[in-house]
Amino acid sequence: MTFAGPLLAVDWGTTNRRIYQVGPDGFAALEHADKGVTSIADFPAEIAGIRDRFGDLPILMAGMVGSTIGWRLAPYVAAPADIADIASHLLHIDDRTAIVPGVSITDSPDVMRGEEVQLLGAAAAGLAPPDALLVQPGTHSKWVEMEGGLIARFTTAMTGELFALLRQHGILASQLSGEACVDDAFRDGLAEGAKRDLAASLFGIRAAKLLGVRDDAHAASFASGLLIGAEVASRLADRSDPIVYVVSDPRMAEFYVAAISANGREARVVDSQAAFIAGITAIGKHL
C-alpha cells in the first residue's frame, strides 16, 4: 500500500500525541491527547484503535515512538539528510504502518527525533528558505543549519528541561511558581542571559528576593529570559544570519522572537503544525 495518498500522520512524543488525516486536499487535525509513548503498553492495539476511530488508512508515525522508549527503534539517519534520505530509511512495521527515523551527527554528537519532519517540511513547502538557520523551541530546543534543503548541522539546548527542573527542585523552586511571560522582567533576563554566566546569574534570582530587588511575581519571567537569553546569545555568537526562522506554535514562538530580536536579528515564525504536515506529505510522496 502506498503512503502517497490519504494517510494518518501521528506526531507521537514522550507525553503527547497528535493525529492528523492528510490527503491531496489538505489535512484535518483529528486528535491531540496526553497519550505519549510512555503511557502505551500495547502499541499494536493502540494502532488498531486509531484505525477504528479515524479510518483504515496507512499510518506514518514520527517522534519518540521510534526511540528506545517507544514502539520500535528506528535507527538515526546521519546528517546531512533530506526528505529522500528519511523516506528511504523508514522502519516498516508492516506494508502500511511505518515510523520515521531521526537524524544524528557524530562529530559533535547530537540527535533529533520528530523535529526532522518539521524542519524538512518547512524547507520543502517554502515556509523557510532551503539555506537558513532555524530554531525549534521546546524542552530540548534544536538549532539547525539548513543547506540546500538538507539538515546539515544542528545543536540541542536543554533550556526547557532546565527551566522545568528549576521550578520543581532546588532553592529557586518556590520563587518560580508564577507564569512566565514576555514582559519587562523577561527582557531583563535576556540581558542577563547574554552574559552567559548561568551559574552566577541563577543565584542572582535568590539574591534579588533576599534584598527586595525583584518581586517573586516576576521571577519566573526573569528566569525564563535568563535561560533563553543565554541559549540564543550562544547560538548566534558565531553566526551572521540576519534572519532566524522560529518553527513553533505561537505561544512558544513569542519568547524566542523576543530573544532573537534582543540580539539584533530578525525572527520569522513558521507554524510548526503546517511544517509537520508538509514534511509528512513530502515523505509520503517519496514512497
Backbone bond lengths (Angstrom), bond angles and torsions (degrees), N, CA, C in turn:
res aa  C-N    CA-C-N  psi(-1)  N-CA   C-N-CA  omega(-1)  CA-C   N-CA-C  phi
1 M - - - 1.464 - - 1.524 109.36 -
2 T 1.312 117.05 139.62 1.456 121.65 -178.50 1.524 111.63 -84.32
3 F 1.339 115.97 153.05 1.454 122.13 173.45 1.527 110.54 -100.41
4 A 1.342 117.06 3.14 1.462 120.34 -175.35 1.526 112.56 -78.19
5 G 1.335 117.88 -20.07 1.454 121.36 178.70 1.515 111.42 -93.61
6 P 1.324 117.59 -153.60 1.472 120.07 178.23 1.529 111.11 -59.28
7 L 1.328 115.61 138.69 1.457 120.18 179.09 1.519 109.82 -151.74
8 L 1.317 114.90 167.17 1.459 122.22 172.14 1.516 107.80 -101.41
9 A 1.324 116.75 121.52 1.458 122.61 178.99 1.519 108.32 -103.84
10 V 1.322 116.14 128.66 1.460 121.39 -176.77 1.524 108.94 -119.50
11 D 1.307 115.96 115.91 1.464 122.99 174.40 1.530 105.47 -95.50
12 W 1.339 115.91 99.98 1.471 121.16 -164.88 1.529 109.96 -115.66
13 G 1.315 116.00 103.35 1.448 121.47 -178.63 1.513 113.24 -97.92
14 T 1.326 115.14 -167.87 1.455 121.13 -178.61 1.520 111.84 -68.48
15 T 1.336 117.00 -41.29 1.463 120.60 -174.86 1.521 114.08 -118.96
16 N 1.336 117.41 -15.12 1.463 120.15 -177.10 1.523 111.12 -132.90
17 R 1.319 114.87 161.11 1.462 120.74 177.99 1.526 109.50 -143.53
18 R 1.327 115.01 134.03 1.462 121.82 175.38 1.523 108.89 -120.02
19 I 1.327 115.68 135.95 1.462 121.15 -179.93 1.525 108.36 -121.96
20 Y 1.341 115.45 132.90 1.463 121.87 178.55 1.524 108.99 -128.43
21 Q 1.329 115.65 148.89 1.464 119.80 165.67 1.513 106.93 -100.59
22 V 1.312 115.52 125.08 1.464 121.87 -174.20 1.523 108.24 -120.32
23 G 1.326 115.54 133.91 1.460 120.27 178.56 1.512 111.51 -153.64
24 P 1.310 117.48 -177.28 1.466 121.00 -177.50 1.522 113.55 -63.16
25 D 1.319 117.58 -21.53 1.460 120.95 -178.83 1.523 113.03 -96.77
26 G 1.336 117.30 8.15 1.457 119.99 179.49 1.518 111.51 124.36
27 F 1.330 115.61 -150.75 1.458 119.42 -177.37 1.520 109.95 -144.51
28 A 1.308 114.18 161.37 1.466 121.35 174.06 1.517 107.87 -132.80
29 A 1.336 116.32 129.94 1.456 121.01 174.48 1.529 107.75 -77.76
30 L 1.318 116.92 119.39 1.457 121.56 -173.78 1.522 113.39 -99.64
31 E 1.335 117.32 -35.37 1.462 118.77 -173.98 1.517 109.99 -159.74
32 H 1.333 115.27 139.52 1.467 122.29 169.70 1.519 105.31 -133.50
33 A 1.335 115.94 112.14 1.460 119.91 -173.29 1.525 110.52 -138.38
34 D 1.318 115.82 156.41 1.466 121.26 176.19 1.530 109.06 -84.06
35 K 1.332 114.62 60.60 1.464 121.49 -179.99 1.525 108.29 -121.51
36 G 1.344 115.49 57.42 1.449 120.64 177.10 1.512 111.84 -66.77
37 V 1.330 115.46 172.23 1.463 119.93 -172.69 1.525 112.61 -62.21
38 T 1.320 117.58 -28.52 1.464 119.02 -177.95 1.523 112.77 -72.59
39 S 1.329 116.97 -10.84 1.467 120.17 179.89 1.528 112.38 -100.52
40 I 1.322 117.79 0.66 1.463 121.38 -174.79 1.529 110.16 -102.12
41 A 1.329 116.01 124.70 1.462 120.79 178.91 1.526 111.88 -96.90
42 D 1.346 117.40 -27.14 1.469 121.58 -174.82 1.523 108.03 -135.80
43 F 1.327 117.33 93.72 1.458 120.79 -176.74 1.530 113.24 -66.13
44 P 1.348 120.61 -43.26 1.460 118.98 177.11 1.532 113.03 -57.10
45 A 1.323 116.70 -40.35 1.463 120.04 178.18 1.521 110.63 -66.97
46 E 1.322 116.42 -37.26 1.461 120.49 179.60 1.522 110.60 -65.18
47 I 1.325 117.29 -42.46 1.463 121.43 178.31 1.525 110.26 -64.73
48 A 1.325 116.93 -41.34 1.467 120.17 177.09 1.521 110.41 -60.48
49 G 1.326 117.10 -40.04 1.455 120.66 178.48 1.516 112.38 -65.79
50 I 1.327 117.12 -38.06 1.475 120.70 177.49 1.521 110.12 -62.26
51 R 1.330 116.78 -44.20 1.478 119.38 178.86 1.529 111.36 -66.76
52 D 1.314 117.40 -36.20 1.464 119.85 178.12 1.527 110.52 -61.60
53 R 1.326 116.41 -39.04 1.462 120.22 -175.89 1.518 113.54 -81.93
54 F 1.342 116.10 -35.70 1.463 118.87 -168.32 1.526 115.16 -120.08
55 G 1.333 117.61 1.01 1.459 119.75 175.66 1.515 112.42 118.19
56 D 1.334 115.22 146.23 1.457 121.73 -176.84 1.528 109.40 -83.26
57 L 1.333 115.45 72.97 1.460 122.62 -174.69 1.526 110.44 -116.85
58 P 1.339 117.46 162.85 1.466 119.35 170.88 1.525 110.10 -58.61
59 I 1.316 116.48 147.47 1.467 121.53 -179.53 1.528 109.21 -122.70
60 L 1.327 115.29 126.32 1.456 122.92 176.79 1.519 107.28 -117.61
61 M 1.335 116.17 119.69 1.464 121.84 -174.26 1.527 110.56 -112.31
62 A 1.330 115.77 147.53 1.455 121.47 176.36 1.514 109.14 -138.06
63 G 1.323 116.25 156.73 1.459 120.60 176.42 1.514 112.76 106.71
64 M 1.323 115.46 -154.15 1.460 121.68 -172.72 1.522 113.98 -70.07
65 V 1.328 117.28 -6.86 1.464 120.32 174.13 1.519 110.40 -61.54
66 G 1.335 117.70 -23.84 1.462 121.63 178.56 1.511 113.80 -99.10
67 S 1.324 117.31 17.15 1.460 121.97 -177.39 1.525 110.79 -101.86
68 T 1.329 115.11 -178.55 1.461 120.51 178.60 1.523 112.58 -67.18
69 I 1.344 118.02 -17.08 1.461 120.49 177.76 1.524 111.24 -103.62
70 G 1.345 116.41 5.56 1.451 120.97 -177.86 1.514 112.99 -102.37
71 W 1.323 115.60 -145.90 1.458 121.97 -176.37 1.524 110.44 -76.56
72 R 1.326 114.96 -63.47 1.453 121.05 177.09 1.517 108.94 -139.93
73 L 1.311 116.70 152.22 1.457 120.61 -177.54 1.526 110.50 -80.09
74 A 1.324 115.85 118.99 1.459 122.61 173.98 1.523 107.14 -99.44
75 P 1.337 119.01 105.95 1.464 121.43 -174.00 1.524 112.83 -55.88
76 Y 1.332 115.35 146.54 1.456 121.06 179.92 1.526 111.26 -66.01
77 V 1.336 114.18 149.68 1.458 122.23 169.45 1.522 107.07 -98.11
78 A 1.321 117.23 133.24 1.457 120.78 -178.20 1.521 111.16 -74.26
79 A 1.327 116.18 135.96 1.462 120.80 173.47 1.533 108.66 -73.80
80 P 1.342 117.68 150.07 1.461 127.39 2.67 1.527 111.99 -73.08
81 A 1.330 115.64 143.34 1.457 120.82 -175.84 1.523 110.22 -141.59
82 D 1.337 115.84 143.35 1.461 120.99 177.08 1.526 109.40 -124.69
83 I 1.314 116.05 -172.68 1.471 121.29 -178.07 1.523 111.07 -57.78
84 A 1.333 116.83 -44.19 1.463 120.16 -178.36 1.525 111.39 -62.29
85 D 1.335 117.00 -39.39 1.464 120.28 177.94 1.522 111.14 -62.96
86 I 1.321 115.66 -44.31 1.464 120.35 178.98 1.522 110.62 -62.51
87 A 1.338 116.11 -46.93 1.463 120.52 -176.91 1.525 111.98 -63.17
88 S 1.324 117.09 -34.67 1.462 120.08 -177.23 1.528 112.76 -79.10
89 H 1.333 117.39 -6.98 1.464 120.71 -179.44 1.538 112.66 -119.20
90 L 1.316 116.58 22.37 1.462 118.67 175.69 1.525 110.62 -59.87
91 L 1.316 115.22 145.74 1.466 120.16 171.41 1.525 107.40 -93.14
92 H 1.330 116.75 110.64 1.462 121.42 -177.46 1.525 109.90 -87.82
93 I 1.324 114.60 118.15 1.468 119.82 173.71 1.523 108.77 -74.99
94 D 1.322 115.89 -43.44 1.459 123.60 171.33 1.524 106.32 -153.14
95 D 1.339 118.22 -168.93 1.463 119.70 -172.22 1.526 113.70 -73.50
96 R 1.339 118.03 -3.89 1.463 118.85 178.10 1.531 112.43 -138.96
97 T 1.318 116.32 19.19 1.462 122.06 178.06 1.523 107.88 -139.53
98 A 1.335 116.94 121.72 1.461 119.21 -175.23 1.523 110.62 -146.02
99 I 1.341 114.69 157.33 1.463 122.48 179.90 1.527 108.62 -118.72
100 V 1.336 115.54 133.45 1.452 122.39 178.29 1.535 108.94 -76.47
101 P 1.341 117.95 134.29 1.469 119.71 177.50 1.519 110.87 -76.67
102 G 1.323 116.32 162.85 1.451 121.18 172.64 1.519 110.20 -87.47
103 V 1.333 115.86 -172.06 1.460 122.21 179.87 1.525 108.04 -127.10
104 S 1.327 116.42 144.70 1.463 120.88 -178.80 1.521 110.84 -133.73
105 I 1.335 115.10 158.26 1.456 122.27 166.52 1.524 106.81 -131.51
106 T 1.330 116.42 146.87 1.461 119.46 -174.23 1.518 113.47 -113.45
107 D 1.346 119.10 -23.43 1.460 118.96 -177.21 1.520 111.42 -66.93
108 S 1.324 116.50 -36.44 1.460 123.02 169.82 1.520 104.89 -128.04
109 P 1.332 118.65 86.25 1.465 122.38 -161.56 1.524 114.43 -49.15
110 D 1.326 114.22 126.76 1.458 120.59 178.75 1.516 108.26 -160.49
111 V 1.334 115.74 156.39 1.465 121.34 -179.44 1.516 109.93 -143.30
112 M 1.324 114.53 155.80 1.467 120.97 169.84 1.514 108.03 -140.45
113 R 1.321 115.68 152.11 1.454 120.38 178.55 1.524 108.21 -148.16
114 G 1.313 116.25 110.79 1.462 122.58 -177.50 1.508 111.53 106.62
115 E 1.328 116.56 -42.18 1.463 119.86 -178.94 1.523 111.80 -64.30
116 E 1.353 117.06 -29.24 1.465 120.05 -176.81 1.526 112.06 -59.10
117 V 1.323 117.63 -32.09 1.465 120.22 -179.75 1.526 110.18 -64.92
118 Q 1.335 116.50 -44.92 1.460 120.32 179.48 1.521 111.78 -67.08
119 L 1.317 117.41 -42.92 1.463 121.32 -177.65 1.518 111.17 -63.20
120 L 1.322 116.46 -50.94 1.455 120.03 -179.94 1.518 111.30 -68.33
121 G 1.331 116.32 -32.96 1.459 119.55 176.68 1.508 112.35 -65.85
122 A 1.336 116.84 -39.17 1.461 120.74 178.76 1.519 110.86 -60.37
123 A 1.336 116.50 -43.18 1.462 120.25 179.49 1.524 110.98 -71.35
124 A 1.343 117.41 -42.26 1.461 121.26 -177.04 1.522 112.11 -63.98
125 A 1.330 116.56 -34.60 1.465 121.08 -177.42 1.521 112.92 -91.53
126 G 1.325 117.50 0.58 1.455 120.05 -179.02 1.512 113.72 75.09
127 L 1.335 116.92 17.13 1.464 120.22 177.20 1.523 111.00 -75.84
128 A 1.312 115.97 -21.59 1.464 123.83 173.67 1.519 106.64 -143.09
129 P 1.323 118.87 152.99 1.469 120.59 179.60 1.525 111.50 -65.29
130 P 1.333 117.71 158.42 1.459 120.17 178.53 1.531 113.33 -67.45
131 D 1.341 116.35 -22.33 1.461 121.74 175.44 1.520 107.64 -118.08
132 A 1.321 117.16 105.89 1.463 119.66 -173.75 1.514 110.32 -165.79
133 L 1.322 115.07 164.52 1.471 122.68 172.33 1.520 107.52 -102.41
134 L 1.328 115.82 122.36 1.461 121.97 -179.50 1.519 109.55 -117.63
135 V 1.329 115.93 148.63 1.456 120.69 171.37 1.520 108.32 -129.34
136 Q 1.328 114.94 136.51 1.461 122.21 173.95 1.521 107.86 -114.00
137 P 1.333 117.81 101.42 1.467 119.92 177.93 1.526 110.88 -64.61
138 G 1.322 115.09 154.38 1.454 118.76 177.47 1.510 111.29 164.74
139 T 1.312 115.52 -169.24 1.458 120.30 175.60 1.522 110.07 -54.69
140 H 1.336 114.92 -44.43 1.462 122.04 174.44 1.529 106.43 -123.36
141 S 1.309 117.10 94.66 1.464 121.49 -176.17 1.522 110.54 -69.38
142 K 1.336 114.92 141.99 1.461 121.22 179.50 1.531 109.58 -112.71
143 W 1.327 115.27 128.35 1.461 122.52 172.48 1.517 107.00 -109.13
144 V 1.332 115.77 118.69 1.462 120.27 -165.69 1.523 111.05 -127.51
145 E 1.321 114.99 129.34 1.458 121.47 173.48 1.520 107.69 -94.95
146 M 1.330 115.71 115.42 1.458 121.89 175.86 1.519 108.66 -96.58
147 E 1.321 115.42 133.79 1.460 121.09 178.34 1.522 108.56 -134.11
148 G 1.329 116.48 116.93 1.453 120.55 -179.46 1.510 113.47 60.57
149 G 1.333 116.85 31.08 1.452 121.47 -178.89 1.510 114.39 80.23
150 L 1.333 118.11 4.81 1.460 122.66 177.42 1.520 110.36 -102.73
151 I 1.313 115.96 150.49 1.461 120.83 167.37 1.517 106.36 -76.59
152 A 1.337 116.89 108.07 1.461 120.84 -174.70 1.522 111.82 -92.13
153 R 1.327 116.28 -51.32 1.469 122.48 -179.10 1.522 108.34 -146.91
154 F 1.325 116.49 156.79 1.467 119.10 176.79 1.514 110.23 -158.61
155 T 1.330 114.51 159.83 1.457 123.06 177.87 1.522 108.45 -134.21
156 T 1.313 116.64 136.27 1.461 122.03 178.22 1.523 109.72 -103.26
157 A 1.328 115.79 133.94 1.468 121.97 175.70 1.526 108.77 -118.57
158 M 1.331 117.23 127.70 1.469 121.80 -176.08 1.532 111.73 -85.19
159 T 1.309 116.37 38.84 1.465 121.08 -173.26 1.514 112.83 -61.94
160 G 1.317 117.09 -48.14 1.459 120.22 -178.76 1.510 112.46 -62.85
161 E 1.328 116.74 -40.00 1.458 120.32 179.35 1.529 111.30 -67.96
162 L 1.341 116.95 -39.76 1.464 119.91 177.20 1.522 110.87 -60.90
163 F 1.330 116.67 -42.72 1.459 120.26 179.76 1.526 110.32 -62.19
164 A 1.339 116.34 -43.52 1.472 120.24 178.73 1.520 111.22 -62.60
165 L 1.315 117.89 -40.81 1.460 121.09 179.40 1.522 111.76 -65.48
166 L 1.317 116.59 -41.07 1.461 120.15 178.61 1.525 111.18 -63.94
167 R 1.325 116.89 -33.48 1.469 120.65 179.71 1.528 112.38 -74.51
168 Q 1.326 116.49 -21.12 1.459 120.11 -174.75 1.528 113.90 -103.80
169 H 1.321 116.45 -26.42 1.466 119.78 -171.69 1.531 110.10 -137.13
170 G 1.295 115.42 156.24 1.449 120.65 171.64 1.515 114.14 88.13
171 I 1.300 114.66 -177.16 1.461 122.19 -170.25 1.523 113.51 -69.46
172 L 1.338 117.41 -21.93 1.469 120.44 -177.51 1.528 113.21 -91.39
173 A 1.317 117.72 -9.12 1.463 120.66 -171.24 1.525 112.74 -55.63
174 S 1.320 117.80 -43.41 1.459 120.04 -177.12 1.529 112.68 -67.44
175 Q 1.318 117.12 -21.00 1.460 120.96 -179.20 1.527 112.92 -87.39
176 L 1.330 116.83 -17.56 1.469 120.38 -169.90 1.520 113.03 -107.09
177 S 1.323 117.58 24.41 1.464 120.54 -177.29 1.517 112.96 -79.07
178 G 1.314 117.35 -14.29 1.459 120.48 -179.02 1.511 112.65 -73.80
179 E 1.328 115.58 173.16 1.458 121.68 179.67 1.522 109.42 -85.79
180 A 1.322 116.91 129.69 1.458 120.96 176.55 1.520 109.75 -80.03
181 C 1.314 115.88 139.18 1.455 120.59 177.20 1.524 108.78 -148.34
182 V 1.330 115.53 167.26 1.459 120.67 179.55 1.523 107.70 -84.23
183 D 1.320 115.60 92.38 1.457 121.86 -179.70 1.528 108.52 -133.12
184 D 1.310 117.02 -168.85 1.460 119.70 -178.49 1.529 111.85 -62.67
185 A 1.347 116.90 -36.17 1.463 119.66 178.57 1.520 110.91 -65.35
186 F 1.323 116.46 -39.87 1.461 120.43 177.29 1.522 110.14 -61.44
187 R 1.326 116.77 -44.38 1.467 120.46 -179.59 1.529 110.94 -66.52
188 D 1.328 117.24 -35.04 1.469 119.70 173.49 1.528 109.87 -62.14
189 G 1.324 115.54 -40.09 1.460 119.79 177.79 1.519 111.89 -63.94
190 L 1.334 117.35 -38.64 1.459 120.44 177.07 1.528 110.91 -58.42
191 A 1.330 115.47 -45.17 1.464 119.65 -179.80 1.520 111.16 -63.44
192 E 1.332 117.06 -40.62 1.458 120.65 178.58 1.530 110.43 -68.74
193 G 1.324 116.17 -39.88 1.464 120.06 -179.79 1.508 112.94 -64.69
194 A 1.338 116.70 -28.28 1.463 120.10 179.64 1.521 112.28 -62.82
195 K 1.344 116.68 -18.50 1.473 120.24 176.09 1.534 111.07 -72.03
196 R 1.333 116.03 -20.74 1.466 123.19 178.62 1.531 112.59 55.84
197 D 1.321 113.89 43.43 1.473 121.37 176.73 1.525 107.18 -124.23
198 L 1.343 115.22 63.01 1.459 120.97 -168.07 1.523 113.85 -58.68
199 A 1.309 117.55 -43.70 1.469 119.75 -175.94 1.521 111.28 -57.80
200 A 1.338 116.43 -40.52 1.464 120.11 178.72 1.518 111.56 -77.66
201 S 1.335 117.10 -41.88 1.462 120.37 -177.03 1.517 111.95 -64.91
202 L 1.328 117.21 -36.11 1.460 119.98 179.10 1.526 111.19 -64.46
203 F 1.321 117.63 -40.53 1.456 118.24 177.88 1.529 111.03 -65.16
204 G 1.314 116.50 -25.85 1.458 119.98 176.54 1.515 112.93 -58.87
205 I 1.342 117.38 -26.64 1.467 120.46 176.77 1.532 109.46 -64.97
206 R 1.308 116.36 -42.11 1.465 121.12 177.20 1.526 110.94 -64.50
207 A 1.344 115.63 -45.21 1.468 119.78 -178.81 1.520 111.43 -63.88
208 A 1.330 116.94 -37.95 1.464 120.52 179.95 1.524 110.95 -61.60
209 K 1.313 117.36 -35.78 1.471 121.06 177.03 1.522 110.68 -67.09
210 L 1.326 115.62 -49.01 1.460 119.65 -176.33 1.529 111.83 -62.82
211 L 1.326 116.91 -32.20 1.464 120.82 -177.19 1.531 112.96 -96.45
212 G 1.333 116.45 1.15 1.455 119.57 178.11 1.513 113.68 70.29
213 V 1.324 117.41 24.12 1.469 121.70 -177.80 1.530 111.37 -80.82
214 R 1.339 116.59 -35.08 1.465 119.99 -177.70 1.514 109.59 -137.12
215 D 1.326 115.79 132.81 1.458 121.44 177.73 1.518 109.62 -70.13
216 D 1.329 117.12 140.97 1.461 120.40 -179.84 1.524 112.92 -62.61
217 A 1.317 117.16 -19.30 1.460 120.03 177.75 1.525 111.16 -61.64
218 H 1.329 116.42 -23.24 1.462 120.69 -178.12 1.524 112.24 -107.87
219 A 1.324 117.35 3.23 1.460 120.54 -174.47 1.525 111.94 -66.56
220 A 1.323 117.52 -39.85 1.464 119.96 -178.72 1.522 111.02 -64.21
221 S 1.327 116.61 -41.62 1.459 119.81 178.13 1.521 111.00 -63.77
222 F 1.343 116.37 -42.19 1.460 120.13 178.84 1.526 110.38 -62.57
223 A 1.331 117.02 -46.03 1.465 120.80 -179.12 1.522 111.13 -62.80
224 S 1.330 116.77 -41.65 1.461 120.27 177.67 1.527 110.28 -61.67
225 G 1.331 116.60 -44.94 1.457 120.24 177.83 1.517 112.22 -62.28
226 L 1.327 115.50 -39.22 1.462 120.76 179.36 1.526 111.00 -60.20
227 L 1.324 116.65 -49.82 1.464 120.65 -177.23 1.525 111.73 -68.62
228 I 1.327 116.35 -47.16 1.459 119.45 179.93 1.529 110.50 -66.74
229 G 1.333 116.01 -37.56 1.455 119.67 178.65 1.517 112.51 -61.53
230 A 1.334 116.83 -42.49 1.458 120.65 178.14 1.524 110.95 -65.16
231 E 1.329 116.01 -42.11 1.469 120.79 178.84 1.523 111.09 -60.12
232 V 1.324 116.41 -52.57 1.465 120.73 -175.19 1.524 111.10 -66.07
233 A 1.328 117.36 -43.36 1.462 120.44 179.23 1.526 111.04 -60.62
234 S 1.321 117.06 -40.21 1.466 120.71 179.51 1.521 111.73 -65.89
235 R 1.313 116.97 -42.76 1.460 120.69 -176.18 1.532 112.14 -72.22
236 L 1.331 116.86 -29.90 1.461 119.84 -177.51 1.523 112.93 -92.89
237 A 1.321 117.77 -7.97 1.464 121.14 -173.96 1.518 112.67 -57.59
238 D 1.322 117.68 -38.91 1.463 121.27 -177.17 1.522 112.45 -109.32
239 R 1.327 116.48 18.44 1.466 121.28 -179.73 1.523 109.98 -117.13
240 S 1.314 115.34 144.90 1.468 120.11 178.45 1.522 112.64 -108.51
241 D 1.338 117.23 6.31 1.462 120.46 -176.52 1.524 110.87 -56.29
242 P 1.332 118.39 125.04 1.461 119.61 177.95 1.527 112.91 -75.08
243 I 1.341 116.38 -21.56 1.463 121.90 -176.82 1.519 109.03 -127.99
244 V 1.321 116.20 135.77 1.462 122.48 173.29 1.526 107.39 -119.24
245 Y 1.325 116.61 129.90 1.462 121.95 -178.75 1.527 108.96 -94.75
246 V 1.329 116.11 122.69 1.461 122.52 -175.83 1.525 108.37 -101.68
247 V 1.333 116.40 107.63 1.468 121.65 -178.82 1.524 107.25 -91.35
248 S 1.324 115.74 104.86 1.471 118.13 -168.41 1.512 110.67 -165.94
249 D 1.331 115.28 168.94 1.454 121.03 165.26 1.530 107.50 -78.94
250 P 1.331 117.77 159.96 1.468 119.86 -174.17 1.519 114.24 -58.79
251 R 1.319 118.45 -35.47 1.471 121.21 -176.64 1.526 111.11 -62.93
252 M 1.318 116.58 -52.02 1.459 119.51 -177.65 1.517 111.67 -72.93
253 A 1.321 116.25 -31.60 1.464 120.05 -179.35 1.521 111.31 -59.19
254 E 1.324 117.00 -35.21 1.461 121.33 -176.51 1.524 111.65 -55.76
255 F 1.325 117.40 -40.95 1.461 121.47 -178.20 1.538 110.94 -66.85
256 Y 1.321 115.88 -42.05 1.461 119.65 -176.64 1.523 111.98 -77.56
257 V 1.309 117.52 -32.37 1.463 119.98 174.33 1.525 109.60 -59.99
258 A 1.334 116.62 -44.55 1.467 120.60 179.39 1.522 110.90 -63.31
259 A 1.333 117.33 -41.97 1.459 120.97 -178.48 1.521 111.80 -68.31
260 I 1.313 116.49 -42.11 1.471 120.35 179.19 1.525 110.31 -65.68
261 S 1.318 116.64 -41.66 1.471 120.67 178.06 1.520 110.94 -63.38
262 A 1.339 117.26 -37.39 1.465 120.97 178.72 1.521 111.98 -64.68
263 N 1.338 116.21 -20.35 1.458 121.08 177.34 1.526 112.18 -96.22
264 G 1.307 116.57 14.46 1.450 121.05 174.42 1.515 115.49 77.24
265 R 1.339 117.59 19.16 1.467 120.58 178.51 1.528 109.32 -116.40
266 E 1.311 115.22 161.87 1.457 120.89 176.03 1.527 109.02 -92.03
267 A 1.316 116.08 136.87 1.460 121.42 177.04 1.523 109.39 -111.51
268 R 1.322 116.24 133.05 1.465 121.62 175.34 1.517 108.64 -122.47
269 V 1.317 115.68 130.13 1.461 120.93 -173.89 1.527 110.40 -90.90
270 V 1.329 115.44 132.51 1.459 123.42 173.69 1.517 107.40 -112.74
271 D 1.316 117.10 123.41 1.461 120.37 -178.63 1.527 110.45 -63.87
272 S 1.321 116.46 122.61 1.466 120.75 -173.87 1.526 112.01 -66.86
273 Q 1.320 117.91 -33.72 1.460 119.90 178.69 1.514 110.53 -66.57
274 A 1.339 117.07 -45.60 1.461 120.71 178.57 1.521 110.86 -61.38
275 A 1.346 116.69 -38.62 1.454 120.75 179.41 1.523 111.08 -66.25
276 F 1.347 117.44 -40.35 1.461 120.95 178.96 1.523 110.92 -63.35
277 I 1.321 116.97 -46.61 1.464 120.58 179.98 1.519 110.67 -61.15
278 A 1.339 116.55 -43.23 1.464 120.27 178.92 1.521 110.98 -62.00
279 G 1.347 117.10 -40.58 1.453 120.49 -179.81 1.516 112.86 -67.12
280 I 1.317 116.73 -45.96 1.467 120.74 179.70 1.521 109.98 -62.77
281 T 1.331 116.62 -42.57 1.470 120.76 179.72 1.526 110.37 -61.50
282 A 1.330 116.36 -43.95 1.466 120.14 179.94 1.514 111.63 -64.71
283 I 1.336 117.34 -39.92 1.457 120.52 177.23 1.532 110.53 -62.71
284 G 1.333 116.16 -45.01 1.455 120.57 179.78 1.506 113.20 -58.73
285 K 1.322 116.81 -36.77 1.464 120.83 -178.58 1.517 112.78 -70.58
286 H 1.326 117.21 -17.49 1.467 120.87 178.75 1.530 112.36 -86.99
287 L 1.320 116.85 -3.98 1.459 119.42 -174.60 1.516 112.04 -98.61
